[in-house]
Amino acid sequence: MNSFRWLRPAARQLSLATTRNYSNRPSLTPPRGWTPTPFVTETVGGGWHTYDIFSRLLKERIVCLNGEVDETLSASIVAQLLFLEADNPEKPIHLYINSPGGSVTAGLAVYDTMTYISAPVSTICVGQAASMGSLLLCGGHPGKRYCLPHSSVMVHQPSGGYFGQATDIAIHAKEILRVRRQLNEIYKLHLTKEMSLDEIEKWMERDYFMGGAGGVGDGDCR
């Protein structure tokens, strides 16, 4: 890049523009983690209308929660739930979950929206519902929580870390214990199997895996 300093202004401008043109060329190799999105074309009123597959599923009141639960995914799911609620507050919504978990606050934003809206939300585990994903699965409408045969569910206690002064560390430790109890109370509220908070805390002490046939809490997914 230093060699550009020795070029005349016009030549330097041309060289930089040429470099930008090459760098902006589309790569023939998809970036890592890239997922192709299929498109669906339908005949509407004698014309053609093309949707990406997720928008088409949204028309059928189907929402897909795929991947790690973070603020971006949470905002998307919350927006879709609110849109479907505004469209028809009585018609069921189907939430398909395939998630390894993620942020507690982002997940609770989705959970609170699910329980806030009037439309019943059916939850279906496809692949896995681990950590925060299992709580969202558990938060579905009673009698409308499902696990596909080869899916898996994993529950455990929340984790976190903080660096700072000793007083601040103590404050954050107290907060994570509060969040842990809050999550345990949510599980207790939705489990079909009667369990005390102490039993749930012991149950979630370490990673606990269940197959689709068992589901959350030995029979919650049904």
ZIHU-V669193 format. One record per backbone hydrogen bond with DSSP energy under -0.5 kcal/mol. NH is the residue of the N-H (numbers start at 1). CO is the residue of the C=O. Records with the same first field share a line. If there is no record, write none. Layout:
NH: CO ; CO
This chain:
4: 1
5: 2
6: 3
7: 4
12: 8
13: 9
14: 10
15: 11
16: 12
17: 13
18: 14
19: 15
20: 16
21: 17
22: 18
23: 19
24: 20
25: 22
30: 28
34: 31
38: 36
40: 51
42: 49
44: 42 ; 47
47: 44
49: 42
51: 40
53: 38
55: 52
56: 52
57: 53
58: 54
59: 55
60: 56 ; 57
61: 58
62: 57
63: 94
65: 63 ; 96
66: 64
67: 98
69: 101
70: 68
74: 70
75: 71
76: 72
77: 73
78: 74
79: 75
80: 76
81: 77
82: 78
83: 79
84: 80
85: 81
86: 82
87: 83
88: 84
91: 88
93: 120
94: 61
95: 93 ; 122
96: 63 ; 94
97: 95 ; 124
98: 65
99: 128
103: 69
107: 103
108: 104
109: 105
110: 106
111: 107
112: 108
113: 109
114: 110
115: 111
116: 112
117: 113
122: 93 ; 120
123: 144
124: 95
125: 146
126: 97 ; 124
128: 126
129: 152
130: 99
131: 154
133: 130
134: 131
135: 131
136: 132
137: 133
138: 134
139: 135
140: 137
141: 121
144: 141
146: 123 ; 144
148: 125
151: 148
152: 127
153: 210
154: 129
155: 208
157: 204
169: 165
170: 166
171: 167
172: 168
173: 169
174: 170
175: 171
176: 172
177: 173
178: 174
179: 175
180: 176
181: 177
182: 178
183: 179
184: 180
185: 181
186: 182
187: 183
188: 184
189: 185
190: 186 ; 187
191: 187
194: 192
200: 196
201: 197
202: 198
203: 199
204: 200
205: 202
208: 155
210: 153
212: 151
214: 211
215: 211
218: 215
219: 214
220: 216
222: 220
